[in-house]
Amino acid sequence: MPAEETAPPVTAFMLIKTKPEWLAMTPQERVNAFVTQVIPAIKAKTTGVRSRFYDTEFYSTRVTDVWVWEADDHDAYQLLIDALRETPFWDRYFEVVDLLVGAENGYARTYGLDPVAGITT
């Protein structure tokens, strides 16, 4: 089956590291900060974004968490980043170590091939 003709969503792997201010809060204070300071800013600035969050601090000292974002298009992704930068998330609670942005199976779309990397056994 050939690759779809629609534009792929933008996927961003946001590699982040917790900062002392975040770690000084209790778990409930962290949830409250996220729900009251970060999520409303995202919802006010953009639509068409989804996320998943992965803890990695038990495997890595450079990056403590990976936040995976999927945006319907580049505009939604840009608005997301702009929204995050206006919250304490960005550089106060977390250091954004790196952003790895791509489109899933981009090579297959470029060459009209079936994706070969998505393996299920």
C-alpha positions as CSV (number, residue, x, y, z in Angstrom):
1,M,0.0,0.0,0.0
2,P,1.6,3.3,-1.0
3,A,2.0,6.2,1.5
4,E,-0.9,8.5,2.0
5,E,-1.0,11.7,0.1
6,T,-2.0,13.9,3.1
7,A,0.6,16.0,4.9
8,P,2.0,14.1,7.9
9,P,1.6,15.7,11.3
10,V,4.7,17.3,12.9
11,T,6.2,15.2,15.7
12,A,8.5,16.8,18.2
13,F,10.5,15.0,20.8
14,M,11.2,17.6,23.5
15,L,14.1,16.5,25.7
16,I,13.8,18.2,29.1
17,K,15.6,18.3,32.4
18,T,14.0,19.2,35.7
19,K,15.2,22.2,37.5
20,P,15.6,22.7,41.3
21,E,12.4,24.9,41.6
22,W,10.3,22.0,40.1
23,L,11.9,19.4,42.3
24,A,11.4,21.5,45.4
25,M,7.6,21.3,45.0
26,T,5.5,18.4,46.3
27,P,4.0,16.1,43.6
28,Q,0.6,17.8,44.2
29,E,2.1,21.3,43.8
30,R,3.7,20.2,40.5
31,V,0.3,18.9,39.2
32,N,-1.4,22.2,40.3
33,A,1.3,24.3,38.6
34,F,1.0,22.3,35.4
35,V,-2.8,22.4,35.4
36,T,-3.0,26.1,36.3
37,Q,0.0,27.6,34.5
38,V,1.0,25.4,31.5
39,I,-2.1,23.8,30.1
40,P,-4.3,26.9,30.0
41,A,-1.6,28.8,28.1
42,I,-1.4,25.9,25.5
43,K,-5.1,25.8,25.1
44,A,-5.4,29.6,24.7
45,K,-2.7,29.7,22.0
46,T,-3.2,26.7,19.7
47,T,-5.4,23.7,18.7
48,G,-4.5,20.5,16.9
49,V,-1.8,19.4,19.3
50,R,-1.5,16.2,21.3
51,S,1.2,15.0,23.7
52,R,2.6,12.0,25.6
53,F,5.1,12.2,28.5
54,Y,7.9,9.8,29.4
55,D,10.0,9.7,32.5
56,T,13.6,8.9,31.8
57,E,15.5,10.1,34.9
58,F,16.1,6.5,36.0
59,Y,18.1,5.9,32.8
60,S,19.6,9.3,32.0
61,T,21.2,12.1,33.9
62,R,21.3,14.6,31.0
63,V,17.5,14.3,30.2
64,T,15.0,13.5,32.9
65,D,11.9,13.5,30.7
66,V,10.8,13.3,27.1
67,W,7.6,15.1,26.1
68,V,6.4,13.9,22.7
69,W,4.2,16.4,20.8
70,E,2.2,15.8,17.7
71,A,0.8,18.8,15.9
72,D,-1.5,18.9,12.9
73,D,0.9,21.2,11.1
74,H,3.9,23.5,11.5
75,D,1.8,26.5,12.5
76,A,0.2,24.6,15.4
77,Y,3.6,23.4,16.5
78,Q,5.0,26.9,16.4
79,L,2.1,28.3,18.4
80,L,2.6,25.5,20.9
81,I,6.3,26.4,21.5
82,D,5.4,30.1,21.7
83,A,2.8,29.3,24.3
84,L,5.2,27.1,26.4
85,R,7.9,29.8,26.3
86,E,5.5,32.2,28.0
87,T,5.0,29.9,31.0
88,P,7.2,28.9,33.9
89,F,7.7,25.5,32.3
90,W,10.3,27.0,29.9
91,D,13.6,27.6,31.7
92,R,12.1,27.9,35.2
93,Y,10.7,24.5,35.9
94,F,12.5,22.7,33.1
95,E,15.5,23.2,30.9
96,V,14.7,22.3,27.3
97,V,17.8,20.3,26.4
98,D,16.9,19.6,22.8
99,L,14.0,19.5,20.3
100,L,14.0,16.8,17.7
101,V,11.3,17.5,15.2
102,G,10.3,15.3,12.2
103,A,7.6,13.7,10.2
104,E,6.9,10.0,10.7
105,N,8.0,7.9,7.7
106,G,9.1,11.0,5.8
107,Y,11.4,8.9,3.6
108,A,8.5,6.7,2.5
109,R,6.4,9.7,1.6
110,T,9.2,11.3,-0.3
111,Y,9.9,8.2,-2.5
112,G,6.3,6.8,-2.6
113,L,7.3,3.7,-0.7
114,D,5.7,1.6,2.0
115,P,7.2,2.4,5.4
116,V,9.5,-0.4,6.6
117,A,10.4,0.8,10.1
118,G,7.1,0.3,11.8
119,I,7.5,-3.4,12.7
120,T,5.1,-5.3,14.9
121,T,5.9,-8.9,15.9
